[in-house]
Amino acid sequence: MSKSEEPAKEEKAGKAQKTEKKKRKGLFSLYKIEKDKVVRLRPTCERCGPGYFMADHGDRYTCGHCGFTKYKPSEK
């Protein structure tokens, strides 16, 4: 048999190809550039000081370094 007469290889049927790219997080979610200034999107920790951003959990902000929690004002 020559190469042209070989049967075509079948692809694996069980796995689907992933075509979506993951959204890049990192610095893109912490800062926003407006004109010539950099704006911080999340607050910094009151205990740890600048450089430690607080995580946004919907109803509160939490510091991952020291565990400090700051609740957001309720919207009633």
N, CA, C and O atoms as CSV, one atom per row, in Angstrom:
chain,resi,resn,atom,element,x,y,z
A,1,MET,N,N,0.831,-1.187,0.000
A,1,MET,CA,C,0.000,0.000,0.000
A,1,MET,C,C,0.872,1.244,0.000
A,1,MET,O,O,1.877,1.306,0.708
A,2,SER,N,N,0.501,2.196,-0.763
A,2,SER,CA,C,1.238,3.450,-0.754
A,2,SER,C,C,0.566,4.409,0.218
A,2,SER,O,O,-0.501,4.112,0.754
A,3,LYS,N,N,1.192,5.560,0.445
A,3,LYS,CA,C,0.658,6.519,1.405
A,3,LYS,C,C,-0.707,7.052,1.002
A,3,LYS,O,O,-1.533,7.336,1.870
A,4,SER,N,N,-0.958,7.189,-0.263
A,4,SER,CA,C,-2.242,7.749,-0.710
A,4,SER,C,C,-3.388,6.760,-0.513
A,4,SER,O,O,-4.545,7.177,-0.458
A,5,GLU,N,N,-3.104,5.485,-0.407
A,5,GLU,CA,C,-4.139,4.485,-0.268
A,5,GLU,C,C,-4.445,4.146,1.195
A,5,GLU,O,O,-5.375,3.382,1.457
A,6,GLU,N,N,-3.683,4.696,2.162
A,6,GLU,CA,C,-3.925,4.398,3.565
A,6,GLU,C,C,-5.230,5.025,4.024
A,6,GLU,O,O,-5.571,6.129,3.598
A,7,PRO,N,N,-5.958,4.338,4.882
A,7,PRO,CA,C,-7.211,4.924,5.373
A,7,PRO,C,C,-6.917,6.167,6.230
A,7,PRO,O,O,-5.901,6.233,6.921
A,8,ALA,N,N,-7.817,7.135,6.170
A,8,ALA,CA,C,-7.646,8.377,6.928
A,8,ALA,C,C,-7.763,8.090,8.423
A,8,ALA,O,O,-8.577,7.272,8.850
A,9,LYS,N,N,-6.946,8.771,9.199
A,9,LYS,CA,C,-6.993,8.588,10.649
A,9,LYS,C,C,-8.225,9.284,11.206
A,9,LYS,O,O,-8.542,10.415,10.837
A,10,GLU,N,N,-8.898,8.599,12.085
A,10,GLU,CA,C,-10.075,9.198,12.705
A,10,GLU,C,C,-9.660,9.948,13.967
A,10,GLU,O,O,-8.800,9.491,14.719
A,11,GLU,N,N,-10.282,11.104,14.189
A,11,GLU,CA,C,-9.986,11.873,15.394
A,11,GLU,C,C,-10.735,11.258,16.568
A,11,GLU,O,O,-11.754,10.591,16.393
A,12,LYS,N,N,-10.219,11.493,17.754
A,12,LYS,CA,C,-10.872,10.973,18.943
A,12,LYS,C,C,-12.217,11.656,19.108
A,12,LYS,O,O,-12.305,12.884,19.087
A,13,ALA,N,N,-13.246,10.873,19.270
A,13,ALA,CA,C,-14.603,11.411,19.333
A,13,ALA,C,C,-14.981,11.900,20.732
A,13,ALA,O,O,-15.910,12.699,20.855
A,14,GLY,N,N,-14.319,11.466,21.758
A,14,GLY,CA,C,-14.707,11.766,23.123
A,14,GLY,C,C,-14.388,13.178,23.591
A,14,GLY,O,O,-15.092,13.700,24.456
A,15,LYS,N,N,-13.356,13.812,23.055
A,15,LYS,CA,C,-12.942,15.123,23.557
A,15,LYS,C,C,-13.267,16.214,22.552
A,15,LYS,O,O,-13.030,16.066,21.354
A,16,ALA,N,N,-13.806,17.299,23.053
A,16,ALA,CA,C,-14.103,18.449,22.210
A,16,ALA,C,C,-12.934,19.427,22.292
A,16,ALA,O,O,-12.284,19.542,23.331
A,17,GLN,N,N,-12.675,20.117,21.212
A,17,GLN,CA,C,-11.593,21.096,21.172
A,17,GLN,C,C,-11.986,22.333,21.957
A,17,GLN,O,O,-13.113,22.811,21.833
A,18,LYS,N,N,-11.071,22.860,22.766
A,18,LYS,CA,C,-11.321,24.100,23.496
A,18,LYS,C,C,-10.874,25.256,22.616
A,18,LYS,O,O,-9.698,25.358,22.265
A,19,THR,N,N,-11.806,26.122,22.262
A,19,THR,CA,C,-11.462,27.238,21.400
A,19,THR,C,C,-11.511,28.570,22.139
A,19,THR,O,O,-10.969,29.563,21.654
A,20,GLU,N,N,-12.150,28.606,23.301
A,20,GLU,CA,C,-12.245,29.853,24.047
A,20,GLU,C,C,-10.964,30.098,24.816
A,20,GLU,O,O,-10.385,29.178,25.392
A,21,LYS,N,N,-10.523,31.361,24.820
A,21,LYS,CA,C,-9.346,31.713,25.594
A,21,LYS,C,C,-9.786,32.186,26.968
A,21,LYS,O,O,-10.858,32.771,27.123
A,22,LYS,N,N,-8.958,31.931,27.951
A,22,LYS,CA,C,-9.265,32.395,29.298
A,22,LYS,C,C,-9.047,33.888,29.367
A,22,LYS,O,O,-8.156,34.431,28.712
A,23,LYS,N,N,-9.868,34.550,30.165
A,23,LYS,CA,C,-9.718,35.973,30.349
A,23,LYS,C,C,-8.498,36.227,31.224
A,23,LYS,O,O,-8.341,35.609,32.277
A,24,ARG,N,N,-7.640,37.136,30.786
A,24,ARG,CA,C,-6.439,37.448,31.549
A,24,ARG,C,C,-6.811,38.272,32.760
A,24,ARG,O,O,-7.513,39.277,32.646
A,25,LYS,N,N,-6.345,37.852,33.911
A,25,LYS,CA,C,-6.647,38.571,35.136
A,25,LYS,C,C,-5.451,39.442,35.477
A,25,LYS,O,O,-5.229,40.443,34.796
A,26,GLY,N,N,-4.701,39.125,36.454
A,26,GLY,CA,C,-3.496,39.847,36.798
A,26,GLY,C,C,-3.697,41.332,36.994
A,26,GLY,O,O,-4.663,41.746,37.634
A,27,LEU,N,N,-2.812,42.132,36.461
A,27,LEU,CA,C,-2.849,43.574,36.645
A,27,LEU,C,C,-4.013,44.245,35.934
A,27,LEU,O,O,-4.410,45.349,36.308
A,28,PHE,N,N,-4.567,43.597,34.913
A,28,PHE,CA,C,-5.652,44.205,34.159
A,28,PHE,C,C,-6.908,44.394,34.993
A,28,PHE,O,O,-7.726,45.264,34.691
A,29,SER,N,N,-7.072,43.598,36.034
A,29,SER,CA,C,-8.261,43.718,36.872
A,29,SER,C,C,-8.038,44.642,38.069
A,29,SER,O,O,-8.988,44.935,38.794
A,30,LEU,N,N,-6.810,45.106,38.293
A,30,LEU,CA,C,-6.515,45.951,39.440
A,30,LEU,C,C,-6.398,47.432,39.094
A,30,LEU,O,O,-6.654,48.284,39.945
A,31,TYR,N,N,-6.020,47.746,37.872
A,31,TYR,CA,C,-5.791,49.132,37.471
A,31,TYR,C,C,-6.567,49.481,36.212
A,31,TYR,O,O,-6.883,48.609,35.403
A,32,LYS,N,N,-6.872,50.765,36.055
A,32,LYS,CA,C,-7.497,51.268,34.843
A,32,LYS,C,C,-6.787,52.571,34.484
A,32,LYS,O,O,-6.481,53.377,35.362
A,33,ILE,N,N,-6.528,52.775,33.209
A,33,ILE,CA,C,-5.833,53.986,32.771
A,33,ILE,C,C,-6.855,54.977,32.235
A,33,ILE,O,O,-7.600,54.673,31.304
A,34,GLU,N,N,-6.885,56.162,32.830
A,34,GLU,CA,C,-7.744,57.249,32.372
A,34,GLU,C,C,-6.863,58.438,32.030
A,34,GLU,O,O,-6.199,59.007,32.896
A,35,LYS,N,N,-6.867,58.803,30.762
A,35,LYS,CA,C,-6.023,59.887,30.249
A,35,LYS,C,C,-4.570,59.600,30.593
A,35,LYS,O,O,-3.992,58.661,30.047
A,36,ASP,N,N,-3.965,60.376,31.477
A,36,ASP,CA,C,-2.564,60.170,31.832
A,36,ASP,C,C,-2.386,59.622,33.239
A,36,ASP,O,O,-1.265,59.598,33.745
A,37,LYS,N,N,-3.461,59.182,33.883
A,37,LYS,CA,C,-3.382,58.715,35.264
A,37,LYS,C,C,-3.787,57.249,35.374
A,37,LYS,O,O,-4.575,56.738,34.578
A,38,VAL,N,N,-3.230,56.597,36.375
A,38,VAL,CA,C,-3.583,55.214,36.679
A,38,VAL,C,C,-4.534,55.225,37.860
A,38,VAL,O,O,-4.249,55.840,38.887
A,39,VAL,N,N,-5.676,54.541,37.716
A,39,VAL,CA,C,-6.697,54.508,38.758
A,39,VAL,C,C,-6.765,53.093,39.317
A,39,VAL,O,O,-6.847,52.125,38.560
A,40,ARG,N,N,-6.732,52.972,40.638
A,40,ARG,CA,C,-6.871,51.666,41.287
A,40,ARG,C,C,-8.353,51.312,41.356
A,40,ARG,O,O,-9.173,52.126,41.780
A,41,LEU,N,N,-8.693,50.089,40.934
A,41,LEU,CA,C,-10.091,49.676,40.915
A,41,LEU,C,C,-10.545,49.062,42.233
A,41,LEU,O,O,-11.741,49.055,42.522
A,42,ARG,N,N,-9.634,48.555,43.024
A,42,ARG,CA,C,-9.982,47.953,44.310
A,42,ARG,C,C,-9.289,48.722,45.426
A,42,ARG,O,O,-8.222,49.297,45.214
A,43,PRO,N,N,-9.887,48.735,46.609
A,43,PRO,CA,C,-9.240,49.434,47.730
A,43,PRO,C,C,-8.037,48.657,48.253
A,43,PRO,O,O,-7.925,47.447,48.054
A,44,THR,N,N,-7.143,49.373,48.924
A,44,THR,CA,C,-6.007,48.721,49.570
A,44,THR,C,C,-6.370,48.423,51.022
A,44,THR,O,O,-7.292,49.023,51.573
A,45,CYS,N,N,-5.651,47.509,51.627
A,45,CYS,CA,C,-5.930,47.109,53.005
A,45,CYS,C,C,-5.540,48.225,53.968
A,45,CYS,O,O,-4.482,48.838,53.823
A,46,GLU,N,N,-6.399,48.484,54.951
A,46,GLU,CA,C,-6.140,49.522,55.939
A,46,GLU,C,C,-5.050,49.097,56.922
A,46,GLU,O,O,-4.321,49.944,57.438
A,47,ARG,N,N,-4.933,47.812,57.182
A,47,ARG,CA,C,-3.916,47.313,58.114
A,47,ARG,C,C,-2.552,47.158,57.439
A,47,ARG,O,O,-1.533,47.587,57.980
A,48,CYS,N,N,-2.538,46.544,56.259
A,48,CYS,CA,C,-1.283,46.214,55.584
A,48,CYS,C,C,-0.684,47.400,54.837
A,48,CYS,O,O,0.531,47.459,54.648
A,49,GLY,N,N,-1.516,48.341,54.413
A,49,GLY,CA,C,-1.022,49.517,53.724
A,49,GLY,C,C,-1.045,49.370,52.211
A,49,GLY,O,O,-1.582,48.395,51.686
A,50,PRO,N,N,-0.464,50.335,51.514
A,50,PRO,CA,C,-0.482,50.294,50.050
A,50,PRO,C,C,0.297,49.089,49.518
A,50,PRO,O,O,1.308,48.678,50.088
A,51,GLY,N,N,-0.193,48.546,48.430
A,51,GLY,CA,C,0.448,47.370,47.849
A,51,GLY,C,C,-0.317,46.091,48.099
A,51,GLY,O,O,-0.075,45.087,47.428
A,52,TYR,N,N,-1.237,46.105,49.053
A,52,TYR,CA,C,-2.057,44.933,49.344
A,52,TYR,C,C,-3.497,45.251,48.989
A,52,TYR,O,O,-4.199,45.932,49.736
A,53,PHE,N,N,-3.930,44.749,47.836
A,53,PHE,CA,C,-5.301,44.980,47.397
A,53,PHE,C,C,-6.247,44.027,48.098
A,53,PHE,O,O,-5.869,42.924,48.493
A,54,MET,N,N,-7.485,44.472,48.243
A,54,MET,CA,C,-8.507,43.644,48.877
A,54,MET,C,C,-9.329,42.951,47.795
A,54,MET,O,O,-9.605,43.536,46.748
A,55,ALA,N,N,-9.715,41.713,48.049
A,55,ALA,CA,C,-10.502,40.926,47.106
A,55,ALA,C,C,-11.963,41.336,47.196
A,55,ALA,O,O,-12.473,41.611,48.283
A,56,ASP,N,N,-12.634,41.375,46.052
A,56,ASP,CA,C,-14.040,41.752,45.988
A,56,ASP,C,C,-14.894,40.494,46.067
A,56,ASP,O,O,-14.807,39.632,45.193
A,57,HIS,N,N,-15.726,40.379,47.115
A,57,HIS,CA,C,-16.585,39.215,47.316
A,57,HIS,C,C,-18.060,39.571,47.244
A,57,HIS,O,O,-18.873,38.959,47.936
A,58,GLY,N,N,-18.418,40.537,46.431
A,58,GLY,CA,C,-19.823,40.895,46.276
A,58,GLY,C,C,-20.312,41.857,47.332
A,58,GLY,O,O,-20.553,43.026,47.030
A,59,ASP,N,N,-20.466,41.403,48.563
A,59,ASP,CA,C,-20.984,42.257,49.631
A,59,ASP,C,C,-19.891,42.766,50.563
A,59,ASP,O,O,-20.174,43.503,51.508
A,60,ARG,N,N,-18.624,42.373,50.301
A,60,ARG,CA,C,-17.536,42.783,51.192
A,60,ARG,C,C,-16.205,42.763,50.440
A,60,ARG,O,O,-16.094,42.167,49.369
A,61,TYR,N,N,-15.203,43.421,51.015
A,61,TYR,CA,C,-13.821,43.358,50.546
A,61,TYR,C,C,-13.017,42.636,51.620
A,61,TYR,O,O,-13.221,42.874,52.811
A,62,THR,N,N,-12.101,41.751,51.210
A,62,THR,CA,C,-11.306,40.984,52.150
A,62,THR,C,C,-9.838,41.015,51.742
A,62,THR,O,O,-9.505,40.868,50.566
A,63,CYS,N,N,-8.968,41.209,52.728
A,63,CYS,CA,C,-7.517,41.185,52.491
A,63,CYS,C,C,-7.038,39.737,52.588
A,63,CYS,O,O,-7.327,39.048,53.566
A,64,GLY,N,N,-6.315,39.285,51.583
A,64,GLY,CA,C,-5.793,37.925,51.595
A,64,GLY,C,C,-4.541,37.780,52.437
A,64,GLY,O,O,-4.148,36.665,52.779
A,65,HIS,N,N,-3.917,38.888,52.771
A,65,HIS,CA,C,-2.675,38.847,53.553
A,65,HIS,C,C,-2.962,38.724,55.047
A,65,HIS,O,O,-2.414,37.844,55.710
A,66,CYS,N,N,-3.829,39.611,55.590
A,66,CYS,CA,C,-4.071,39.610,57.039
A,66,CYS,C,C,-5.481,39.141,57.416
A,66,CYS,O,O,-5.733,38.844,58.584
A,67,GLY,N,N,-6.406,39.070,56.444
A,67,GLY,CA,C,-7.757,38.598,56.734
A,67,GLY,C,C,-8.735,39.691,57.111
A,67,GLY,O,O,-9.872,39.393,57.475
A,68,PHE,N,N,-8.323,40.960,57.035
A,68,PHE,CA,C,-9.200,42.079,57.365
A,68,PHE,C,C,-10.388,42.110,56.397
A,68,PHE,O,O,-10.206,41.936,55.192
A,69,THR,N,N,-11.607,42.332,56.917
A,69,THR,CA,C,-12.820,42.372,56.104
A,69,THR,C,C,-13.496,43.710,56.266
A,69,THR,O,O,-13.677,44.199,57.381
A,70,LYS,N,N,-13.869,44.301,55.144
A,70,LYS,CA,C,-14.572,45.590,55.132
A,70,LYS,C,C,-15.863,45.378,54.345
A,70,LYS,O,O,-15.830,45.036,53.163
A,71,TYR,N,N,-17.004,45.584,55.013
A,71,TYR,CA,C,-18.292,45.350,54.358
A,71,TYR,C,C,-18.715,46.559,53.549
A,71,TYR,O,O,-18.497,47.702,53.949
A,72,LYS,N,N,-19.327,46.287,52.397
A,72,LYS,CA,C,-19.841,47.357,51.550
A,72,LYS,C,C,-21.165,47.843,52.116
A,72,LYS,O,O,-21.891,47.069,52.739
A,73,PRO,N,N,-21.492,49.121,51.909
A,73,PRO,CA,C,-22.792,49.611,52.379
A,73,PRO,C,C,-23.929,48.931,51.622
A,73,PRO,O,O,-23.839,48.731,50.410
A,74,SER,N,N,-24.995,48.578,52.331
A,74,SER,CA,C,-26.117,47.894,51.680
A,74,SER,C,C,-26.888,48.891,50.812
A,74,SER,O,O,-26.986,50.075,51.135
A,75,GLU,N,N,-27.431,48.384,49.705
A,75,GLU,CA,C,-28.143,49.236,48.747
A,75,GLU,C,C,-29.639,49.051,48.893
A,75,GLU,O,O,-30.258,48.392,48.058
A,76,LYS,N,N,-30.238,49.614,49.932
A,76,LYS,CA,C,-31.691,49.481,50.137
A,76,LYS,C,C,-32.410,50.728,49.829
A,76,LYS,O,O,-33.633,50.782,49.950
